[in-house]
């Protein structure tokens, strides 16, 4: 797909849905008309957004992905757009509240108390109450500054107020995660080996594998950290289970929404899978609390077995990505779901080592030559969604594989050792301060 420089002051925005390979039979989807070229073509005037019909309380299950966002992404439904923006801002609050002043006593932790955070970042009327802060510890043994612990503030757990629950149509339990900031988190991101998740001791499922760095960040514990108790996983499971138990007898229905940017989206997906695998979202005669992940600029988290298990458990994931964002291509730059599909789905020896994205993709197209880091910036993601200019683009479907085969058959590719490729990509990502 050709790219063009786009000014972030008044940027054209391309929105498209990439058909997921796990769509159920019978799911409906609206295919945009084909263009004469594979490159996107902007209309002279932006398409008008459809009028908002109905209210959020009446269709919240569809907005949360009950039927995999069928007919809501193409074109982007106004209510879904508003919800994506709202959850994006609640994730961005983690960055705004993160203390990066080395002279501060709360350096690399949250600057505000739980009762003040949302007000301090301008979200005092969002209708949520923060109930717990979450801390995470990378499972990496490297020296740190004297007297400092490795456990860092990673996000928060919140619950909707009574008034907000009425507007939403349900009681929403929210968990928001920030992305990478510290050096140890950077190293954790680069630990791209797959390892069995083993989150349910009674059902280890060796075929379900996840990136070792993300898993270590999720499960490691630092007893020296004065703010946290237990691993990131233990903190999350205990608090969310407490909130579910507290509100399970309320008149309102309940939902669990997990939002994250970059590395935070990986943690959100891991936690969503963990909750569903342990069955903590089921009560009242197996009634399930729906789990939805809003991922912004997120990397791949696990292998094809992890993807299949998430889908089997009903974990819904909406991936908001920029097609120019290199983080969304990692890990698994070469061994990924596209390579397996290219091999016609054959179970080859390396099939279990293929990374795979989970969920439905909402693709944005933006880039600025003067500021290349904008391709991964959460505020840019949110800003574009607030000022959408919807256009139709050529939808790449199953014919993409045929095109790839034709392209490769016509090209003589020069030898380029995979180590050099990985090194070049690593230099690009690090130079842009991504993930």
GICORGI-V74550 format. One record per helix or strand of 3 or more residues. SS is the DSSP state (helix for helix, strand for strand). FROM is the first residue (numbers start at 0). TO is the last residue. If there is no record, write none. Layout:
BEGIN
ss/from/to
SS/FROM/TO
SS/FROM/TO
END
This chain:
BEGIN
ss/from/to
strand/15/17
helix/55/62
helix/77/95
helix/116/119
strand/127/135
strand/151/159
helix/161/167
strand/169/176
helix/182/189
strand/193/195
strand/208/210
helix/211/218
helix/231/246
strand/252/260
helix/262/277
strand/289/295
helix/303/312
strand/315/321
helix/325/328
helix/336/341
helix/350/352
strand/359/363
helix/368/375
helix/377/385
helix/398/409
helix/417/430
END
